[in-house]
Amino acid sequence: MLIIGLILSGMLVGAAAQVILGARRGINWPVAFGCGLGGSFVGGLLSSLVSGDGIELRPAGLIGSLIVTLGWMWWKGRAAS
């Protein structure tokens, strides 16, 4: 159940990150899924393991997803020019 929660929250956080960062053409769901899941893993899971609390959902996943989505948007903008 935790894995399904991580996947769904990662996708929603990735979509929210695109909205916050100003996605121009709507939400790109594959990018939202990848960036949200990767950012949630990096931000949330690693911070909970470092703090020694075990595996828990944390708000740091939102920050990680914002960073990963921002990096992806920067990379796509750089490749387009």
N, C-alpha and C positions, 0 to 999 in steps of 0.2 A: 504494500500500500504506500509506503514511503517513496518508492521509486516512481509510482504513478503520480504522486503529489509533486515530486521534484520535476518531472517532465511537464506536467500541466502548469505549474507555477513558473517554470522556466520559460515556457512559450508565452504566457501572459506578461511576464516581466519584460521579455524581449520585445513584444508588441508595444508595451507601455514605453519602453526606452526609445523606440522609433518615433512614437508620438511626441514624447518630451523633446527629443532632439530635432523634431521638425521634418519628418519624412515627407517628401514632396509628392510622391505618387501613391500614397496610401501605405498600408502595412504590407511588407514583403514577408509572408509567413514562413518560408524556409529560412530566411535570415533571422527572423524573430525566434524561431525554434533553436537554431544553432547558437546564436549569440546569447539568448536567454539561458539556455541549458549550460553553455560554457561559462558564462558569467556567474550564474548561480552556483555552479560547481566551484569555480575559483574563489568567489567571494564568500559564499555561505558555508560550504562544506569544509574548505580548508581553514576558515577562521574558527569554526566550531571544533575542528580537530586540534588546532594549535592551542586553543583555550582549554582543552581537556574536558569539554562537556559531552563529548561523544557526538553522534550524528543528530543534528537538529536543524530545522529550518530557521534561518536567521535573516534579518533585514540586510545584511551585508551582501546578499545575493543580488539585490536591486542595484547597489552601487557597482558591483562587479559586472552586471549585465549592461549598465550604462556605459561603463568603460569599454567593454568589448564591442558594443554596438557603435560607439563613437569611433573606435579604431577601425571597424569595418567600413563605416561611412567615409572616413578619411581615406582609407585605402582604395575604395571604389572611386572616389572623386579624383584621387591622384592618378589612377590608371586611365580614367576617361580623358584627362588632359594631355 
